[in-house]
Amino acid sequence: MQTVRQCSACASRAAGGLLRSQADVLALQSDRSIPRGRAACSRILSSACAYTSSRKATNRNTVQWKEATHTSTASLSPSIQQTEQLTYCSLIRRAASVVTDSTSTLLSQSTLALMDAFANYTKALHTRIALQRRYLVSLGKLSPAEEDSLQQAIFKQKAEVSEQLSECKRSENTWIKAVNLCKMAAEAAYTSGAQQASITLRANIQLAQSHVDEARKLSAEADKKLAETKVEEIQRMAEYASSLEGCGEHEIHEAYLRED
């Protein structure tokens, strides 16, 4: 009965935190007045004390690790956010540069296509002008077969001029859209901080416009020459018609004039 009471006392002391160290347990074990049952109780309390000490140490280490982790994260957070912001800005500038490169390629290709279309149209116009002047010069000097062959060549060349003019309109429509895209890309590049890409693209736009204006000017000059040739043709055909006694050939020439 005494042993039970003493064990209860030991347990109470352990629960109250009185067994602070291994020395208290050893002192308790060295008491010769304690029965064997008390010794068993002492062993249990010794294990409990060791567990309590280990748990406290673990708790202290956990708290220290959490504090260190929180401090490290808090010190790194502004750096991470700043890095993300810089990365986003860099990516936006890079994307804007890529867009300016792409639109510049579109502009250059559409400009070349339009210049080529104007060149083909101008060439077709000059060919038609040459054929019509040849016909006017040789009017009344050719055989019916030669005259018919020359007229067929003129009709064919008229169709070629019309086709090339349609190609000019299609190419010019694509080119205008490319210019508008380049202007928007240049504005976006400037806003995102890619000033050099914006400046380069604007310079390319001006260069493309100058080339297109020059090609358009040449085609306009060819149109003017064609108009002059038509006026000359009307006058020459009127003179030739008045010199003819019959009206059969005159009707053929009128049909030829109505093609324009």
C-alpha positions in Angstrom: 0.0 0.0 0.0 2.9 2.3 0.8 4.5 1.5 -2.5 1.3 2.4 -4.4 1.1 5.7 -2.5 4.7 6.4 -3.2 4.3 5.6 -6.9 1.4 7.9 -7.0 3.5 10.6 -5.5 6.2 10.0 -8.0 3.7 10.2 -10.8 2.3 13.4 -9.4 5.8 14.9 -9.2 6.5 13.9 -12.8 3.2 15.3 -13.9 4.0 18.5 -12.1 7.3 18.8 -13.7 9.3 18.2 -10.5 11.5 15.6 -12.1 13.7 18.0 -14.1 16.7 15.8 -14.7 18.1 12.3 -14.7 19.7 13.1 -11.3 16.3 13.2 -9.6 15.5 9.8 -11.0 18.9 8.4 -9.8 18.3 9.8 -6.3 15.0 8.2 -6.2 16.4 4.9 -7.2 19.2 5.1 -4.6 16.7 5.3 -1.7 17.1 1.9 0.0 13.8 2.3 1.8 12.0 2.0 -1.5 10.6 -1.4 -2.3 11.2 -3.2 -5.6 7.9 -1.9 -6.9 9.1 1.6 -6.3 12.2 0.7 -8.4 9.9 -0.3 -11.3 8.1 3.0 -10.9 11.4 4.8 -11.0 12.3 3.1 -14.3 9.0 4.2 -15.8 9.5 7.8 -14.6 13.0 7.8 -16.0 11.6 6.8 -19.4 9.0 9.5 -19.1 11.5 12.1 -18.2 13.7 11.2 -21.2 10.7 11.4 -23.5 9.7 14.7 -22.1 13.2 16.1 -22.6 13.4 14.8 -26.2 10.0 16.3 -27.0 11.0 19.7 -25.7 14.2 19.6 -27.7 12.3 18.6 -30.8 9.8 21.5 -30.3 12.6 24.0 -29.9 14.2 22.8 -33.1 10.9 23.0 -35.0 10.3 26.6 -33.8 13.8 27.6 -34.7 13.5 26.1 -38.2 10.1 27.8 -38.8 11.5 31.1 -37.7 14.6 30.7 -40.0 12.4 29.7 -42.9 10.0 32.6 -42.4 13.0 35.0 -42.2 14.5 33.5 -45.4 11.3 33.6 -47.3 10.5 37.2 -46.2 13.9 38.3 -47.4 13.6 36.6 -50.7 10.0 37.5 -51.6 10.8 41.1 -52.8 13.6 39.8 -54.9 11.4 37.1 -56.5 8.6 39.6 -57.2 11.1 42.0 -58.7 12.6 39.2 -60.9 9.1 38.3 -62.1 8.4 41.9 -63.0 11.6 42.3 -64.9 11.0 39.0 -66.7 7.6 40.0 -67.8 8.8 43.4 -69.1 11.7 41.6 -70.9 9.3 39.1 -72.5 6.9 41.9 -73.6 9.8 43.8 -75.2 11.0 40.6 -76.9 7.6 39.8 -78.2 7.2 43.3 -79.5 10.5 42.9 -81.3 9.4 39.6 -82.8 6.2 41.3 -84.0 8.1 44.1 -85.6 10.4 41.6 -87.4 7.4 39.6 -88.7 5.5 42.7 -89.9 8.6 44.1 -91.5 9.0 40.8 -93.4 5.3 41.1 -94.5 5.9 44.6 -95.6 9.0 43.9 -97.6 7.4 40.9 -99.4 4.1 42.8 -100.1 6.1 45.8 -101.3 8.1 43.6 -103.7 4.9 42.0 -105.0 3.3 45.4 -105.6 6.4 46.8 -107.3 6.5 43.7 -109.5 2.8 44.1 -110.3 3.3 47.7 -111.2 6.3 46.8 -113.4 4.4 44.1 -115.2 1.4 46.5 -115.7 3.8 49.2 -117.0 5.4 46.7 -119.4 2.1 45.6 -120.7 1.0 49.2 -121.3 4.2 49.9 -123.2 3.7 46.8 -125.3 0.2 47.8 -126.1 1.3 51.3 -127.0 3.9 49.9 -129.3 1.5 47.6 -131.1 -1.1 50.4 -131.6 1.5 52.8 -133.0 2.7 50.1 -135.3 -0.8 49.5 -136.5 -1.3 53.3 -137.1 1.9 53.6 -139.0 1.2 50.6 -141.2 -2.4 51.5 -141.8 -3.4 50.8 -145.4 0.1 49.2 -146.1 -0.6 45.7 -144.7 -2.3 42.8 -146.4 -5.6 41.8 -144.9 -4.0 38.8 -143.2 -1.2 40.9 -141.7 -3.6 43.5 -140.6 -5.9 40.9 -139.0 -2.9 39.3 -137.2 -1.8 42.7 -135.8 -5.3 43.5 -134.6 -5.5 40.1 -132.8 -2.2 40.9 -131.1 -3.5 44.3 -130.0 -6.7 42.7 -128.6 -4.6 40.1 -126.7 -2.4 42.8 -125.3 -5.5 44.7 -124.1 -6.6 41.6 -122.1 -3.0 41.4 -120.7 -3.2 45.0 -119.5 -6.5 44.4 -117.9 -5.2 41.3 -116.1 -2.1 43.1 -114.8 -4.2 46.0 -113.6 -6.3 43.6 -111.5 -3.1 42.1 -110.1 -2.0 45.6 -109.2 -5.2 46.3 -107.3 -4.9 43.0 -105.4 -1.3 43.5 -104.5 -1.9 47.1 -103.5 -4.7 46.0 -101.1 -2.4 43.5 -99.4 0.4 46.2 -99.2 -1.9 48.7 -97.6 -2.9 46.2 -94.9 0.8 45.3 -94.3 1.5 49.0 -93.8 -1.3 49.4 -91.3 -0.1 46.3 -89.4 3.5 47.8 -89.3 2.2 51.0 -87.9 0.4 49.3 -85.1 3.4 47.0 -84.4 5.7 50.1 -84.3 3.4 51.8 -81.8 3.2 48.7 -79.7 7.0 48.3 -79.7 7.5 51.9 -78.7 5.0 51.6 -75.8 6.6 48.4 -74.5 10.0 50.0 -74.4 11.5 48.5 -77.7 12.2 52.0 -79.1 14.9 50.8 -81.5 12.6 48.2 -83.1 9.9 50.8 -83.5 12.3 53.3 -85.1 13.6 50.6 -87.5 10.1 49.6 -88.5 9.0 53.1 -89.2 12.0 53.7 -91.3 11.1 50.5 -93.3 7.6 51.9 -93.8 8.9 55.1 -95.2 11.3 53.2 -97.5 8.6 50.9 -98.8 6.3 53.9 -99.5 9.0 55.7 -101.5 9.6 52.5 -103.6 5.9 52.1 -104.2 5.4 55.7 -105.1 8.2 55.5 -107.7 6.6 52.3 -109.2 3.2 54.0 -109.2 4.6 57.0 -110.9 6.1 55.0 -113.7 2.8 53.2 -114.3 1.0 56.5 -114.3 3.3 57.8 -117.0 2.6 54.8 -119.1 -1.2 55.3 -118.6 -0.7 58.9 -119.8 1.2 57.7 -122.9 -1.5 55.2 -123.7 -4.1 58.0 -123.5 -2.1 60.1 -125.9 -1.8 57.1 -128.2 -5.6 56.6 -128.2 -6.1 60.3 -129.2 -3.6 59.9 -132.0 -5.3 56.7 -133.0 -8.7 58.3 -133.3 -7.3 61.1 -135.4 -5.4 58.7 -137.7 -8.4 56.5 -138.1 -10.6 59.4 -139.0 -8.2 60.5 -141.7 -7.9 57.0 -143.1 -11.6 56.6 -143.2 -12.1 59.8 -145.1 -9.6 58.6 -147.7 -11.5 55.3 -148.4 -14.1 55.1 -151.0 -15.9 52.0 -149.6 -17.4 51.5 -146.1 -16.6 47.9 -145.5 -13.2 48.4 -144.1 -14.4 51.5 -142.3 -16.9 49.4 -140.3 -14.1 47.1 -139.3 -12.0 49.9 -138.0 -15.0 51.3 -136.1 -15.4 47.9 -134.4 -11.7 48.0 -133.6 -12.1 51.5 -132.0 -15.0 50.4 -129.9 -12.8 47.9 -128.1 -11.6 50.7 -125.9 
